[in-house]
Amino acid sequence: MYDYLVVGAGLYGAVFAQQAKEKGKSVLVIDKRSHIAGNVYTEEVEGINVHKYGAHIFHTNLKEVWEYVNRFIEFNRFTNSPVANYKGELYSLPFNMYTFNKMWGVVTPQEAQEKIAQQRKEAGITEPKNLEEQAISLVGTDIYEKLIKGYTQKQWGRPCNELPAFIIKRLPVRLTFDNNYFNALYQGIPIGGYTKWVENMLDGIEVRLNEDYLEKKSEYDAMAKTVVYTGPIDAYFDYKLGVLEYRSVRFDTEVLDIPNFQGNAAVNYTDSETPWTRIIEHKWFEFGTQPKTVISREYSSEWKLGDEPYYPVNNEKNTSLYQQYAKLAQKESNVIFGGRLGEYKYYDMDQVIASALEKCNQIL
């Protein structure tokens, strides 16, 4: 009946479906959730677009991706400038001259460099072997202890000296007063919310919600020549080689009868005693003027089967297991595995879109 069955109405699935339809193919999109847009889903509460599955800020250096997404919605000029709260002390994120001045009283970039170099030398780190050593070599011991250690251990549920160094390498450190967290050419939030954006991409495409592909696999497989699967790759194979691990996140969201709770979209709580990792105030993603506000406290947690998978745990054990599943996936001649769960990869939104567009260019 269809050229393509797309399993999952998140970004990868929506891009693939849109491109296939544009090339004249017949497409059916299904999703086991009651809504489209996957984890970028936003729902309106008190006139505010609430990021239901955590904050999503679109940013990219890829001009072709930026031009593609702007076909479907206009983006505002939101700049991600989070704040770190350590026991009531507020620091600028990314780590920049404001952070170094508040931490050490230094005024010039040279003074900041000297302070970091001194602390790196005192810690005796030459070749960083784990996240703790990598962080200290980047920003020194004081910033590591106050602004990285507690937050990271809450985020990953493991001590920093047991986490790989590469996790922290993407952390921006600047010897300027630039508060823009993402060093990207293009950045913003879709005006009207992410759900509206994905809705526009799926315009004219048949979508069925509350449909679990794996429960009716043979029935759905018979309906299309090719399946585009964006769910967990291990679930597709019924976990027969073992279960891939994730970190999960729980959100405690509330409406407050005040216009402004924290004055910023994202505040990270970096001490280990505060149970949540950060608080998101959703209205500031779109420069809100609503009389009320909506906040979400985020709690990171160990994932178990049945929980919502968020961040792949890309350690040696899981990477090896994924590679075994990837070999099985290659033998599925009429199935394309894509996206964060299908490829067991930590993807930014633009990377998901670029990956989907590249796959479409190959096969459509």
SELOKE-115718 format. One line per field, with one value per residue (C-alpha): residue number from 1; residue in three letters; y, x, z. Coordinates in nm, 4 decimals. Layout:
kollo <- NUM; ... $
bavo <- ALA; ... $
v <- Y; ... $
u <- X; ... $
w <- Z; ... $
***
This chain:
kollo <- 1; 2; 3; 4; 5; 6; 7; 8; 9; 10; 11; 12; 13; 14; 15; 16; 17; 18; 19; 20; 21; 22; 23; 24; 25; 26; 27; 28; 29; 30; 31; 32; 33; 34; 35; 36; 37; 38; 39; 40; 41; 42; 43; 44; 45; 46; 47; 48; 49; 50; 51; 52; 53; 54; 55; 56; 57; 58; 59; 60; 61; 62; 63; 64; 65; 66; 67; 68; 69; 70; 71; 72; 73; 74; 75; 76; 77; 78; 79; 80; 81; 82; 83; 84; 85; 86; 87; 88; 89; 90; 91; 92; 93; 94; 95; 96; 97; 98; 99; 100; 101; 102; 103; 104; 105; 106; 107; 108; 109; 110; 111; 112; 113; 114; 115; 116; 117; 118; 119; 120; 121; 122; 123; 124; 125; 126; 127; 128; 129; 130; 131; 132; 133; 134; 135; 136; 137; 138; 139; 140; 141; 142; 143; 144; 145; 146; 147; 148; 149; 150; 151; 152; 153; 154; 155; 156; 157; 158; 159; 160; 161; 162; 163; 164; 165; 166; 167; 168; 169; 170; 171; 172; 173; 174; 175; 176; 177; 178; 179; 180; 181; 182; 183; 184; 185; 186; 187; 188; 189; 190; 191; 192; 193; 194; 195; 196; 197; 198; 199; 200; 201; 202; 203; 204; 205; 206; 207; 208; 209; 210; 211; 212; 213; 214; 215; 216; 217; 218; 219; 220; 221; 222; 223; 224; 225; 226; 227; 228; 229; 230; 231; 232; 233; 234; 235; 236; 237; 238; 239; 240; 241; 242; 243; 244; 245; 246; 247; 248; 249; 250; 251; 252; 253; 254; 255; 256; 257; 258; 259; 260; 261; 262; 263; 264; 265; 266; 267; 268; 269; 270; 271; 272; 273; 274; 275; 276; 277; 278; 279; 280; 281; 282; 283; 284; 285; 286; 287; 288; 289; 290; 291; 292; 293; 294; 295; 296; 297; 298; 299; 300; 301; 302; 303; 304; 305; 306; 307; 308; 309; 310; 311; 312; 313; 314; 315; 316; 317; 318; 319; 320; 321; 322; 323; 324; 325; 326; 327; 328; 329; 330; 331; 332; 333; 334; 335; 336; 337; 338; 339; 340; 341; 342; 343; 344; 345; 346; 347; 348; 349; 350; 351; 352; 353; 354; 355; 356; 357; 358; 359; 360; 361; 362; 363; 364 $
bavo <- MET; TYR; ASP; TYR; LEU; VAL; VAL; GLY; ALA; GLY; LEU; TYR; GLY; ALA; VAL; PHE; ALA; GLN; GLN; ALA; LYS; GLU; LYS; GLY; LYS; SER; VAL; LEU; VAL; ILE; ASP; LYS; ARG; SER; HIS; ILE; ALA; GLY; ASN; VAL; TYR; THR; GLU; GLU; VAL; GLU; GLY; ILE; ASN; VAL; HIS; LYS; TYR; GLY; ALA; HIS; ILE; PHE; HIS; THR; ASN; LEU; LYS; GLU; VAL; TRP; GLU; TYR; VAL; ASN; ARG; PHE; ILE; GLU; PHE; ASN; ARG; PHE; THR; ASN; SER; PRO; VAL; ALA; ASN; TYR; LYS; GLY; GLU; LEU; TYR; SER; LEU; PRO; PHE; ASN; MET; TYR; THR; PHE; ASN; LYS; MET; TRP; GLY; VAL; VAL; THR; PRO; GLN; GLU; ALA; GLN; GLU; LYS; ILE; ALA; GLN; GLN; ARG; LYS; GLU; ALA; GLY; ILE; THR; GLU; PRO; LYS; ASN; LEU; GLU; GLU; GLN; ALA; ILE; SER; LEU; VAL; GLY; THR; ASP; ILE; TYR; GLU; LYS; LEU; ILE; LYS; GLY; TYR; THR; GLN; LYS; GLN; TRP; GLY; ARG; PRO; CYS; ASN; GLU; LEU; PRO; ALA; PHE; ILE; ILE; LYS; ARG; LEU; PRO; VAL; ARG; LEU; THR; PHE; ASP; ASN; ASN; TYR; PHE; ASN; ALA; LEU; TYR; GLN; GLY; ILE; PRO; ILE; GLY; GLY; TYR; THR; LYS; TRP; VAL; GLU; ASN; MET; LEU; ASP; GLY; ILE; GLU; VAL; ARG; LEU; ASN; GLU; ASP; TYR; LEU; GLU; LYS; LYS; SER; GLU; TYR; ASP; ALA; MET; ALA; LYS; THR; VAL; VAL; TYR; THR; GLY; PRO; ILE; ASP; ALA; TYR; PHE; ASP; TYR; LYS; LEU; GLY; VAL; LEU; GLU; TYR; ARG; SER; VAL; ARG; PHE; ASP; THR; GLU; VAL; LEU; ASP; ILE; PRO; ASN; PHE; GLN; GLY; ASN; ALA; ALA; VAL; ASN; TYR; THR; ASP; SER; GLU; THR; PRO; TRP; THR; ARG; ILE; ILE; GLU; HIS; LYS; TRP; PHE; GLU; PHE; GLY; THR; GLN; PRO; LYS; THR; VAL; ILE; SER; ARG; GLU; TYR; SER; SER; GLU; TRP; LYS; LEU; GLY; ASP; GLU; PRO; TYR; TYR; PRO; VAL; ASN; ASN; GLU; LYS; ASN; THR; SER; LEU; TYR; GLN; GLN; TYR; ALA; LYS; LEU; ALA; GLN; LYS; GLU; SER; ASN; VAL; ILE; PHE; GLY; GLY; ARG; LEU; GLY; GLU; TYR; LYS; TYR; TYR; ASP; MET; ASP; GLN; VAL; ILE; ALA; SER; ALA; LEU; GLU; LYS; CYS; ASN; GLN; ILE; LEU $
v <- 0.0000; 0.2414; 0.2935; 0.3804; 0.3102; 0.5560; 0.4358; 0.7416; 1.0980; 1.2662; 1.4743; 1.1897; 1.0346; 1.3681; 1.4730; 1.1365; 1.1356; 1.4928; 1.4215; 1.0964; 1.2691; 1.5493; 1.2863; 1.1457; 0.8440; 0.7232; 0.7389; 0.6323; 0.7632; 0.5895; 0.6693; 0.4898; 0.8196; 1.0243; 1.3119; 1.3892; 1.5548; 1.2965; 1.4509; 1.8002; 1.8062; 2.1307; 2.1840; 2.5143; 2.5902; 2.9362; 3.0624; 2.9333; 2.6638; 2.4122; 2.1805; 1.8601; 1.6414; 1.8954; 2.2099; 2.2012; 2.4893; 2.4603; 2.5470; 2.4543; 2.5494; 2.3600; 2.6122; 2.3468; 2.2271; 2.5845; 2.6579; 2.3307; 2.3903; 2.7490; 2.6140; 2.5021; 2.7633; 3.0907; 3.0893; 3.3626; 3.5019; 3.3133; 3.2789; 3.0095; 3.1745; 2.9451; 3.0373; 2.8116; 2.8264; 2.6890; 2.7187; 3.0609; 3.1876; 3.2621; 3.2046; 3.2487; 2.9462; 2.8878; 2.9372; 3.2783; 3.5946; 3.6651; 3.3196; 3.3665; 3.7154; 3.5941; 3.2882; 3.4452; 3.8219; 3.8162; 4.0883; 3.9996; 3.6852; 3.6459; 3.6367; 3.3757; 3.1596; 3.1815; 3.0760; 2.7742; 2.6742; 2.7018; 2.4785; 2.2271; 2.2085; 2.1671; 1.8792; 1.7141; 1.6452; 1.6038; 1.3388; 1.3523; 0.9963; 1.0681; 1.3430; 1.4810; 1.5216; 1.6610; 1.9215; 2.0325; 2.0636; 2.2830; 2.5164; 2.4411; 2.2814; 2.5557; 2.5633; 2.1831; 2.1472; 2.4127; 2.4080; 2.0666; 1.7886; 1.7844; 1.8565; 1.5903; 1.3217; 1.3959; 1.3890; 1.0561; 0.8850; 0.8043; 0.9691; 1.1996; 0.9927; 0.6951; 0.8864; 0.9174; 1.2427; 1.3027; 1.3909; 1.7239; 1.8090; 1.9758; 2.2191; 2.5727; 2.7658; 3.1247; 3.3934; 3.6552; 3.7962; 3.6019; 3.4474; 3.2493; 2.8825; 2.7502; 2.8647; 2.8193; 3.0320; 2.9743; 2.9488; 2.9990; 2.8540; 2.7869; 3.0633; 2.8905; 2.5855; 2.2678; 2.0808; 2.3409; 2.2963; 1.9164; 1.9544; 2.1706; 1.9112; 1.6353; 1.8395; 1.6171; 1.2942; 1.0244; 0.9951; 0.7388; 0.7921; 0.5490; 0.2740; 0.0422; -0.0935; -0.3774; -0.5107; -0.5377; -0.5757; -0.8338; -0.6462; -0.3174; -0.4731; -0.6088; -0.2539; -0.1028; -0.1848; -0.0265; 0.0500; 0.3501; 0.2575; 0.5261; 0.3346; 0.1620; -0.0763; -0.3378; -0.3395; -0.4109; -0.7312; -0.8125; -0.7462; -1.0830; -0.9722; -0.7685; -0.4288; -0.1010; 0.1498; 0.5093; 0.7866; 0.8966; 1.2280; 1.3040; 1.6442; 1.8137; 2.0925; 2.3560; 2.6726; 2.9702; 3.2704; 3.5151; 3.6631; 3.5765; 3.2986; 3.3027; 3.5572; 3.3052; 3.0057; 2.7656; 2.7658; 2.4698; 2.3658; 2.2491; 2.1429; 1.7753; 1.8422; 1.9938; 1.6917; 1.8457; 1.9225; 2.2368; 2.4447; 2.5507; 2.8558; 2.7977; 3.1447; 3.2885; 3.0710; 3.2963; 3.6253; 3.5732; 3.8477; 3.6178; 3.7047; 3.3547; 3.1339; 2.7600; 2.5972; 2.2417; 2.0882; 1.8155; 1.5061; 1.2725; 0.9032; 0.5574; 0.4121; 0.0794; -0.0952; 0.0850; 0.4278; 0.6967; 0.6666; 1.0007; 0.9877; 0.6824; 0.5695; 0.5445; 0.3554; 0.0615; -0.2042; -0.0343; 0.0666; -0.2932; -0.4179; -0.1575; -0.2656; -0.6205; -0.4929; -0.2774; -0.5937; -0.7512; -0.4304; -0.4503; -0.7871; -0.6351; -0.5574; -0.3555; -0.1617; 0.1686; 0.2376; 0.6063; 0.8693; 0.8832; 0.5484; 0.3656; 0.4484; 0.4623; 0.7982; 1.1275; 1.3535; 1.7269; 1.8208; 1.9506; 1.6285; 1.4199; 1.6314; 1.6165; 1.2381; 1.2006; 1.4294; 1.2379; 0.9063; 1.0518; 1.1737; 0.8232; 0.6298; 0.8555 $
u <- 0.0000; 0.2852; 0.6376; 0.7573; 0.6358; 0.8060; 0.8099; 0.8389; 0.7196; 1.0269; 1.2710; 1.4367; 1.1018; 0.9425; 1.2325; 1.2382; 0.8594; 0.8603; 1.1411; 0.9811; 0.6466; 0.8232; 0.9761; 0.6310; 0.6474; 0.3536; 0.4253; 0.2585; 0.3967; 0.3100; 0.4046; 0.3296; 0.2849; -0.0328; 0.1479; 0.3943; 0.7386; 0.9054; 1.1145; 1.0999; 0.7233; 0.5909; 0.2459; 0.0779; 0.0163; -0.1084; -0.0085; 0.3482; 0.5045; 0.6281; 0.9138; 0.7539; 1.0667; 1.3284; 1.4747; 1.5513; 1.7433; 1.8061; 2.1599; 2.3693; 2.6669; 2.5207; 2.3766; 2.1838; 2.0145; 1.9281; 1.7794; 1.5851; 1.4238; 1.3338; 1.1154; 0.8681; 0.8786; 1.0392; 1.2919; 1.3362; 1.6731; 1.6966; 2.0549; 2.1309; 2.2977; 2.2410; 2.3299; 2.4940; 2.3624; 2.6054; 2.4435; 2.3040; 2.6152; 2.5382; 2.7935; 2.7885; 2.7730; 2.9529; 3.2680; 3.3928; 3.5461; 3.2335; 3.2754; 3.6480; 3.5968; 3.3271; 3.5314; 3.8779; 3.8419; 4.0601; 4.0005; 4.2125; 4.2228; 4.5934; 4.5150; 4.2443; 4.4817; 4.7494; 4.5025; 4.3835; 4.7439; 4.8446; 4.5576; 4.6226; 4.9886; 4.8974; 4.6642; 4.9532; 4.7481; 4.9291; 4.7263; 4.3600; 4.2300; 3.8741; 3.6145; 3.7455; 4.0999; 3.9777; 3.7621; 4.0439; 4.2821; 4.0261; 3.9106; 4.1010; 4.0088; 3.7811; 3.5444; 3.5472; 3.4544; 3.1792; 3.0309; 3.1038; 3.1467; 2.8067; 2.6063; 2.7824; 2.7493; 2.3757; 2.3455; 2.5232; 2.4744; 2.8471; 3.1554; 3.3375; 3.6571; 3.4611; 3.3271; 3.5133; 3.6976; 3.5199; 3.1882; 3.3296; 3.5319; 3.2308; 3.2034; 3.2773; 3.5502; 3.6065; 3.8546; 3.6003; 3.2767; 3.0676; 2.7637; 2.6435; 2.6674; 2.6559; 2.9279; 2.6968; 2.6244; 2.2488; 2.0431; 1.6877; 1.3537; 1.0708; 0.8130; 0.4963; 0.6810; 0.8450; 0.5168; 0.4022; 0.7274; 0.6939; 0.3222; 0.4221; 0.6776; 0.4155; 0.1502; -0.0391; 0.1185; -0.0914; -0.0023; -0.1405; -0.0777; -0.1001; 0.0309; 0.3021; 0.4896; 0.6600; 0.3255; 0.1877; 0.5141; 0.4119; 0.0878; 0.2718; 0.5615; 0.3096; 0.1842; 0.5052; 0.7977; 1.0471; 1.0352; 1.2166; 1.2611; 1.3565; 1.2847; 1.5424; 1.7509; 1.7732; 1.3931; 1.3583; 1.5549; 1.3672; 1.6813; 1.8218; 2.1838; 2.1196; 1.9806; 2.1488; 2.1693; 2.0459; 2.0119; 1.6555; 1.5092; 1.2030; 1.0316; 0.8372; 0.6439; 0.4294; 0.2421; 0.3258; 0.0985; 0.3871; 0.5306; 0.8966; 1.0522; 1.4263; 1.4767; 1.6405; 1.5376; 1.7838; 1.9496; 2.1770; 2.2046; 2.5632; 2.5897; 2.5377; 2.2821; 2.0105; 1.8256; 1.7415; 1.9998; 1.8340; 1.5186; 1.3759; 1.1488; 0.9811; 0.8478; 1.1989; 1.2649; 1.0187; 1.0606; 0.7245; 0.5041; 0.2368; 0.1102; 0.1990; 0.5035; 0.5730; 0.8832; 1.0199; 1.2646; 1.4738; 1.5850; 1.8330; 1.7854; 1.9137; 1.7130; 1.5295; 1.3168; 0.9843; 1.1321; 1.1759; 1.5303; 1.7132; 2.0921; 2.2790; 2.5521; 2.8270; 3.0815; 3.2874; 3.0334; 2.7345; 2.9299; 3.0381; 2.6804; 2.5452; 2.7961; 2.6627; 2.3064; 2.4239; 2.5498; 2.2052; 2.0466; 2.2543; 2.0930; 1.7407; 1.7218; 1.3978; 1.4575; 1.6416; 1.7515; 1.7866; 1.7886; 1.9049; 1.7526; 1.7880; 2.1592; 2.2226; 2.3929; 2.3878; 2.2570; 2.1938; 1.8801; 2.0693; 2.2731; 1.9536; 1.8196; 2.1511; 2.1604; 1.8015; 1.8642; 2.1806; 1.9933; 1.7175; 1.9743; 2.1215; 1.8001; 1.5227 $
w <- 0.0000; 0.0829; -0.0456; 0.3060; 0.6577; 0.8946; 1.2545; 1.4791; 1.4200; 1.5672; 1.3665; 1.1726; 1.0811; 0.9913; 0.7661; 0.5902; 0.5413; 0.4081; 0.1627; 0.0428; -0.0164; -0.2034; -0.4326; -0.5067; -0.2754; -0.0671; 0.3075; 0.6315; 0.9629; 1.2893; 1.6484; 1.9718; 2.1548; 2.1413; 1.9662; 1.6888; 1.7237; 1.9500; 2.2267; 2.0753; 2.1378; 2.2860; 2.4325; 2.5098; 2.8778; 2.9815; 2.6351; 2.6839; 2.4636; 2.7203; 2.6170; 2.7437; 2.7238; 2.8259; 2.6755; 2.3042; 2.1475; 1.7758; 1.6660; 1.3648; 1.1507; 0.8548; 0.6093; 0.4142; 0.7356; 0.8383; 0.4942; 0.5063; 0.8479; 0.7584; 0.4779; 0.7425; 1.0176; 1.1169; 1.4032; 1.6638; 1.7760; 2.1071; 2.2351; 2.4902; 2.7917; 3.0896; 3.4471; 3.7061; 4.0632; 4.3229; 4.6676; 4.5785; 4.3994; 4.0323; 3.7568; 3.3810; 3.1523; 2.9226; 3.1289; 3.0252; 3.1673; 3.3750; 3.5365; 3.5992; 3.7429; 3.9833; 4.0862; 4.1243; 4.0858; 3.7725; 3.5154; 3.2118; 2.9953; 3.0827; 3.4564; 3.3944; 3.1865; 3.4543; 3.7255; 3.5240; 3.4374; 3.8047; 3.9202; 3.6420; 3.7483; 4.1162; 4.0224; 3.8324; 3.5183; 3.1872; 3.0003; 3.1177; 3.1593; 3.2732; 3.2947; 3.6255; 3.4939; 3.1623; 3.3402; 3.5723; 3.2782; 3.0961; 3.3758; 3.6950; 4.0280; 4.1709; 3.8743; 3.8529; 4.2229; 4.2194; 3.8714; 3.7141; 3.9686; 4.1428; 3.8272; 3.6202; 3.8881; 3.9136; 3.5341; 3.4822; 3.8194; 3.8358; 3.9896; 3.7464; 3.7674; 3.6288; 3.3263; 2.9936; 2.9221; 2.5874; 2.7603; 2.8800; 2.5676; 2.4052; 2.6966; 2.5741; 2.7603; 2.6504; 2.7453; 2.6315; 2.7735; 2.5184; 2.6935; 2.3897; 2.4923; 2.1355; 1.9021; 1.6030; 1.2982; 1.3261; 1.6441; 1.7619; 1.8673; 1.6193; 1.6576; 1.7758; 1.9117; 1.7871; 1.7479; 1.4950; 1.3042; 1.2798; 1.1961; 0.8994; 0.7847; 0.7987; 0.6202; 0.3734; 0.5080; 0.6747; 1.0446; 1.2914; 1.6630; 1.9585; 1.7292; 1.8608; 1.5593; 1.7469; 1.8752; 1.5188; 1.3309; 1.0718; 0.9984; 0.9436; 0.7502; 0.4993; 0.4346; 0.2931; 0.0678; 0.3094; 0.6827; 0.8310; 1.1971; 1.4518; 1.7726; 1.9958; 1.7848; 2.0627; 2.1023; 1.7282; 1.7783; 2.1008; 2.3103; 2.2065; 2.2448; 2.5615; 2.6596; 2.5627; 2.8498; 2.8658; 3.1165; 3.1750; 3.2926; 3.5038; 3.4868; 3.7640; 3.5868; 3.7557; 3.6643; 3.8882; 3.9322; 3.8851; 3.5638; 3.6304; 3.8402; 3.7606; 3.4809; 3.2462; 3.0373; 3.2033; 3.5461; 3.6286; 3.9954; 4.0237; 4.3882; 4.4707; 4.7492; 4.5246; 4.3804; 4.0419; 3.7739; 3.6376; 3.6234; 3.2883; 3.2659; 2.9321; 2.8526; 2.8100; 2.5039; 2.3226; 2.5138; 2.6855; 2.8288; 2.9784; 3.3307; 3.4577; 3.4119; 3.3755; 3.5227; 3.4993; 3.7438; 3.5798; 3.7686; 3.6018; 3.6745; 3.5921; 3.3057; 3.3125; 3.0507; 3.0194; 3.1031; 2.8391; 2.6966; 2.6705; 2.6602; 2.5261; 2.7661; 2.5045; 2.7132; 2.5891; 2.6877; 2.5212; 2.2100; 2.1604; 2.2068; 1.9639; 1.6987; 1.7260; 1.6778; 1.3850; 1.2113; 1.2533; 1.1200; 0.8003; 0.7233; 0.7362; 0.3658; 0.3705; 0.6937; 0.7457; 1.1051; 1.1871; 1.4587; 1.8191; 1.9218; 1.5909; 1.5744; 1.9529; 1.9168; 2.1053; 1.8295; 1.8368; 1.6421; 1.3391; 1.3258; 1.3201; 1.0334; 0.8424; 0.8853; 0.7575; 0.4604; 0.3702; 0.3828; 0.1626; -0.0898; -0.1054; -0.1630; -0.2948 $
***
